[in-house]
Amino acid sequence: MSDRIRILIVDDIPETREHLTKLLGFEADMEVVGTAESGPEAIELARKLSPDVVLMDINMPGMDGIATSEELSTTVPSAAVIMMSVQGEADYLRRSMLAGAREFLVKPFSADELTTSIRKVHERALEKQSRAAERGETPARAAAHSPAQRGPEGVIVTIFSPKGGVGRSTIAVNLAVAAAREGRRVALVDGSLQFGDVGVLLNLDSRHRSIADLVPEIAAGEPESLETVLVRHDSGVDVLLAPPTPETAELITPAYMRAVLQRLRIDHDLVVVDTPPVLTDMTLAMLDVADRIVALLTLEITNIRNLRVFLEVAHDLGYDDSRLTLVLNRADSSLGIRVSDVERSIGRKVDHSIVSDGRSVVYALNRGVPFVISNPEAQVSQDLFRLARDLSSTLSHADEAEPAQRSAARRSIFAWR
């Protein structure tokens, strides 16, 4: 059958090759077209057979799976490599992905894990080929994405708080959905790469694609397959999920994250970025590229103190005050601290406030439905709609000189590291 997924198995152990061949023989949409016991043999067969997917053992004598994958990425670029290894350490994963592998399976794996991975990488490869063919057949479409022809770029809004537990992810999710319901084209990025919650808050399957699927493109520096890993939520928001495991997050570089965000703003009016509550190089990269930085706080003394410190750091980094939007969450909580006390402590006015509505928020969280959808008339939802309108109205961007200036400032601030 011509629509079968053509698979080449590469492993130096005969029993493994035989087992995998029998296992895949039960799948109606898959066909093992060949097996190889070494890297050189795999390259020769791949050139001859043009497989769709290559199951590659990482540890082989002589030319190992890493070197073989690197060679295949140039000689048979249409073949998607799935690396197999008995070792699941982060370094093996990192080296495999940078060599061009699209998936990484730790032995022993189940038949379901194997077939799911094969179908997933094959589907992504087909989508990438389809987009490439479309760009080649319609020059007008390609021209539309060139800087000279495309329309105004969208606004990047980065949500940050120097303290956890203030509702940062909840605000990011509902802000993105609110903007989408206002007719905006919205992308939502889970920038909390190690322990992201965006997928849970939107009730998205954890097996969905994520930014980790772009790792093989990091070396090239250009996220060509970005569209294939975006997950379209029912609200219309395009979601870029965090990696499925914490160790995978280490493979994403700050420079690549900046490239991803810049690409997203081309096709979206608003790009909302959720961040972790720590100032790492990755967080700073997401703050650097933002047109608006939403600094989130609550009426708690520790949060107020930390935010005051962050505002001082932001000033030292060269972030203009016009880029900073101060949002007070749970603003009507009776905690003995008044809004005027907060403003006096941090030395600036609160730009937006969001009321506390634990019942609506928790009910929405437990259902995996944003409260701006489940209860749009509630005051907390109306506050989010108002914030979304304000942020999405920002159409100007920082000038080209600012990133370099901010980078220089950052180096001086973190010189002790």
C-alpha positions in Angstrom: 0.0 0.0 0.0 1.4 3.3 -1.0 0.0 5.2 2.0 1.9 3.0 4.5 4.6 4.5 6.6 7.9 3.0 5.3 10.2 2.1 8.2 13.9 1.3 8.4 15.2 -0.4 11.6 18.8 0.1 12.6 20.2 -1.9 15.5 23.3 -4.0 16.0 21.4 -6.7 17.9 19.6 -9.2 15.6 17.0 -10.1 18.1 16.0 -6.5 18.5 15.6 -6.0 14.8 13.5 -9.1 14.5 11.3 -8.2 17.5 10.6 -4.7 16.1 9.9 -6.1 12.7 7.3 -8.5 14.0 5.8 -5.9 16.3 5.3 -3.4 13.5 4.0 -6.2 11.2 0.7 -6.0 13.1 0.1 -2.3 12.1 -1.9 -1.9 8.9 -0.5 1.5 8.2 3.2 0.6 8.6 5.7 -1.4 6.6 9.3 -2.3 7.5 11.1 -1.9 4.3 14.6 -2.9 5.6 16.9 -3.5 8.6 20.5 -2.6 9.2 23.0 -3.6 11.8 25.4 -0.6 11.5 25.5 3.1 10.7 27.1 2.8 7.2 24.7 0.1 6.2 21.8 2.2 7.4 22.9 5.2 5.3 23.3 3.0 2.2 19.8 1.4 2.7 18.2 4.8 3.4 19.5 6.2 0.2 18.2 3.2 -1.7 14.9 2.7 0.1 13.9 6.3 1.0 12.1 5.3 4.3 9.7 7.7 6.0 10.9 6.8 9.5 14.2 5.4 10.7 14.3 3.6 14.1 17.8 4.2 15.2 19.7 2.6 18.1 22.0 5.1 19.7 24.7 2.7 20.9 26.3 0.8 18.0 29.9 -0.1 17.5 31.8 2.0 15.0 29.5 4.6 13.7 26.9 5.2 16.5 23.3 6.4 16.2 24.3 10.1 16.7 26.8 10.1 13.8 24.5 8.1 11.6 21.6 10.5 12.3 23.7 13.5 11.4 24.7 11.9 8.1 21.1 11.0 7.3 19.9 14.6 8.0 21.9 15.7 5.0 21.9 12.7 2.7 18.2 11.6 3.2 16.6 14.6 4.9 13.1 13.2 4.2 13.7 10.4 6.7 12.5 11.2 10.2 14.8 9.6 12.9 13.4 8.1 16.1 16.3 7.4 18.5 16.2 4.3 20.7 18.4 3.9 23.8 18.5 2.0 27.1 19.8 5.2 28.7 17.4 8.1 29.3 19.9 10.7 30.5 19.3 14.3 29.4 22.7 14.4 27.6 21.7 11.5 25.4 18.4 13.2 24.6 20.1 16.5 23.9 22.7 15.0 21.6 20.1 13.0 19.7 17.8 15.9 19.1 20.7 18.2 17.9 21.8 15.4 15.6 18.3 15.6 13.9 16.3 12.9 15.8 12.6 13.7 16.0 11.8 11.5 19.0 13.6 9.6 21.7 12.4 6.3 23.1 14.0 4.7 26.2 14.2 0.9 26.0 12.2 -1.1 26.9 9.2 0.7 25.5 5.7 -0.5 24.8 4.2 -1.2 21.4 1.8 1.7 21.9 4.7 4.1 22.7 6.5 2.9 19.5 3.6 3.2 17.1 2.4 6.5 18.5 5.9 8.0 18.1 6.2 6.7 14.5 2.8 8.1 13.5 3.5 11.4 15.2 6.9 12.1 13.5 5.5 10.9 10.2 2.5 13.3 10.5 4.8 16.2 11.3 7.1 15.4 8.4 4.1 15.3 6.0 2.8 18.6 7.3 6.3 20.2 6.8 6.6 18.9 3.3 3.1 20.1 2.5 3.9 23.6 3.7 7.2 23.6 1.7 5.3 22.5 -1.4 2.7 25.2 -0.9 5.3 27.9 -0.6 7.0 26.6 -3.7 3.8 26.5 -5.7 2.4 29.9 -4.6 5.1 32.6 -4.7 2.5 35.2 -3.6 2.0 33.4 -0.4 5.8 33.3 0.3 6.0 37.0 -0.5 3.2 37.7 2.0 5.5 36.4 4.7 8.5 38.6 3.7 9.2 41.7 5.8 8.4 44.0 2.9 5.0 42.5 2.2 3.4 41.3 5.4 1.2 43.4 7.6 1.9 45.0 11.0 3.5 42.5 13.4 1.6 41.5 16.5 2.3 42.5 20.1 4.2 40.2 22.5 3.0 40.4 26.0 5.1 38.6 28.7 3.5 37.9 32.0 5.9 37.8 35.0 5.8 37.8 38.7 8.8 37.4 41.0 6.8 35.1 43.3 4.8 32.0 42.6 1.2 31.5 43.6 -0.2 34.8 42.4 -2.2 33.4 39.5 0.3 34.1 36.8 -0.6 31.1 34.5 -4.3 31.6 35.2 -4.1 35.2 34.1 -2.0 34.4 31.0 -4.5 31.7 29.9 -7.6 33.8 30.4 -6.0 36.9 28.9 -5.2 35.0 25.7 -8.7 33.5 25.5 -10.3 36.9 26.2 -8.3 38.5 23.4 -9.4 35.7 21.1 -13.0 36.2 21.9 -12.5 39.9 21.1 -11.6 38.8 17.6 -7.8 38.9 17.9 -5.5 36.2 16.4 -3.8 35.0 19.6 -0.9 32.7 20.4 -0.2 31.5 23.9 3.3 30.3 24.9 4.0 28.3 28.0 7.4 29.7 28.8 7.6 27.9 32.1 9.5 25.2 30.3 10.2 22.8 33.2 6.8 22.7 34.9 4.3 24.5 32.7 0.6 24.5 33.6 -0.9 26.0 30.5 -1.9 22.6 29.0 -3.6 21.6 32.2 -5.5 24.9 32.5 -6.8 24.4 29.0 -7.5 20.7 29.4 -5.2 19.8 26.5 -3.9 16.3 26.1 -0.3 16.0 27.5 0.6 13.9 24.4 0.1 17.0 22.2 3.1 18.5 20.5 5.2 21.0 22.3 8.2 23.3 21.8 10.4 20.3 22.5 9.5 19.0 19.0 11.4 22.0 17.6 14.7 21.0 19.3 16.2 19.5 16.1 15.9 22.9 14.5 17.8 24.8 17.2 21.2 24.4 15.5 19.8 26.1 12.4 18.3 28.9 14.5 15.1 29.1 12.6 11.8 27.5 13.8 10.7 26.2 10.4 8.3 23.7 11.8 6.6 26.0 14.3 3.2 25.8 12.8 3.1 22.0 13.1 3.6 22.1 16.9 1.0 24.7 17.7 -2.2 23.3 19.3 -5.4 25.0 18.4 -7.6 25.3 21.4 -11.4 25.4 21.1 -11.3 29.1 21.9 -9.3 29.7 18.7 -6.0 30.3 20.6 -2.9 28.8 19.1 -1.0 27.2 22.1 2.7 26.4 22.2 3.0 23.9 25.1 6.0 23.4 27.4 8.1 20.2 27.0 6.6 17.1 28.5 9.6 16.5 30.8 11.8 18.9 32.8 15.0 17.5 31.3 13.8 18.3 27.8 13.5 22.0 28.8 17.3 22.2 29.0 17.5 21.8 25.2 15.7 25.0 24.5 18.1 28.0 24.3 17.2 31.6 25.0 18.1 32.7 21.5 15.9 30.1 20.0 13.0 31.2 22.3 13.4 34.7 21.0 13.3 33.4 17.4 10.1 31.5 18.2 8.3 34.5 19.7 9.4 36.7 16.8 8.0 34.2 14.3 4.7 33.9 16.2 4.1 37.7 16.1 4.1 37.6 12.3 0.9 35.6 12.1 -0.8 36.7 15.3 -2.1 40.0 16.7 -1.2 39.1 20.2 1.4 36.7 21.6 0.9 36.0 25.4 3.9 34.4 27.2 3.7 32.8 30.6 7.0 32.7 32.5 8.4 31.1 35.6 8.8 33.3 38.7 12.6 33.4 38.5 14.9 35.7 36.5 17.0 33.2 34.5 18.6 33.8 31.1 15.5 32.2 29.5 13.1 34.5 31.4 15.1 37.5 30.5 15.0 36.5 26.8 11.2 36.4 27.0 11.1 39.8 28.8 13.6 41.4 26.3 11.5 40.6 23.3 8.2 41.8 24.9 6.4 44.9 23.8 4.5 44.9 27.1 5.5 43.3 30.3 2.7 42.5 32.7 4.1 42.6 36.2 1.7 40.7 38.4 1.3 41.1 42.2 -1.2 40.5 45.0 -1.8 42.1 48.4 0.9 40.2 50.2 3.9 41.9 51.8 6.4 39.4 50.3 5.0 39.8 46.8 5.0 43.6 47.1 8.6 43.5 48.3 9.7 41.2 45.5 7.9 43.2 42.8 9.6 46.4 44.1 13.0 44.7 43.6 12.0 43.5 40.1 11.0 47.0 39.1 14.4 48.2 40.1 16.0 45.4 38.1 13.8 46.3 35.1 15.0 49.9 35.3 18.6 48.7 35.4 18.0 46.5 32.4 16.8 49.4 30.4 13.1 48.5 30.2 11.2 51.6 29.5 8.3 52.4 32.0 5.9 52.5 29.1 6.5 48.7 28.5 5.6 47.8 32.1 2.0 47.2 33.0 1.4 46.7 36.7 -1.6 44.4 37.4 -2.9 43.8 40.9 -4.6 40.4 41.1 -7.2 39.6 43.9 -7.4 43.3 44.4 -10.4 43.2 46.7 -9.0 40.7 49.2 -9.2 41.9 52.8 -5.7 41.3 53.9 -5.0 44.6 55.8 -3.1 46.1 52.9 -4.7 48.9 50.8 -3.9 49.6 47.1 -2.6 53.0 48.1 -0.1 51.3 50.4 1.1 49.1 47.5 1.5 52.1 45.2 3.4 54.0 47.8 5.7 51.1 48.5 6.6 50.4 44.9 6.7 54.0 43.8 4.2 53.8 40.9 0.5 53.5 40.2 -1.3 50.2 39.6 -2.4 50.1 36.0 -5.1 47.4 36.2 -6.8 45.4 39.0 -8.5 42.1 38.9 -11.0 41.2 41.5 -10.9 38.0 43.7 -13.5 35.4 42.6 -12.4 32.1 44.1 -15.6 30.3 43.2 -15.5 31.1 39.5 -11.8 30.7 39.2 -11.4 27.4 41.0 -14.5 25.9 39.3 -13.0 26.9 35.9 -9.6 25.5 36.8 -11.0 22.1 37.9 -12.9 21.8 34.6 -10.0 22.9 32.4 -12.2 25.7 31.0 -11.0 29.4 31.2 -13.4 31.4 33.4 -13.8 34.0 30.6 -15.6 31.3 28.8 -17.4 29.5 31.6 -18.6 32.8 33.3 -18.0 35.7 31.0 -20.3 38.0 32.8 -18.4 37.7 36.1 -16.5 40.8 37.3 -13.2 38.8 37.2 -13.9 38.0 33.5 -14.7 41.6 32.7 -11.5 42.7 34.3 -9.6 40.3 32.0 -11.5 41.5 28.9 -10.5 45.1 29.8 -6.9 44.1 30.2 -6.9 42.3 26.9 -8.3 45.3 25.1 -5.6 47.5 26.6 -2.7 45.2 25.8 -3.8 44.3 22.3 -4.0 47.9 21.4 -0.3 48.3 21.6 1.0 48.3 18.0 4.4 50.0 18.4 7.5 48.0 19.0 10.8 48.7 20.7 13.5 50.1 18.3 16.2 47.9 17.0 18.9 49.3 19.3 17.2 48.3 22.6 17.9 44.6 22.6 21.7 45.2 22.4 21.4 47.8 25.2 19.4 45.5 27.4 21.9 42.7 26.8 24.7 44.9 27.9 22.8 45.9 31.0 22.0 42.3 31.8 25.6 41.3 31.6 26.5 44.0 34.2 23.7 43.0 36.5 24.4 39.3 36.5 28.2 39.8 36.4 28.5 37.9 39.7 27.1 34.7 38.2 
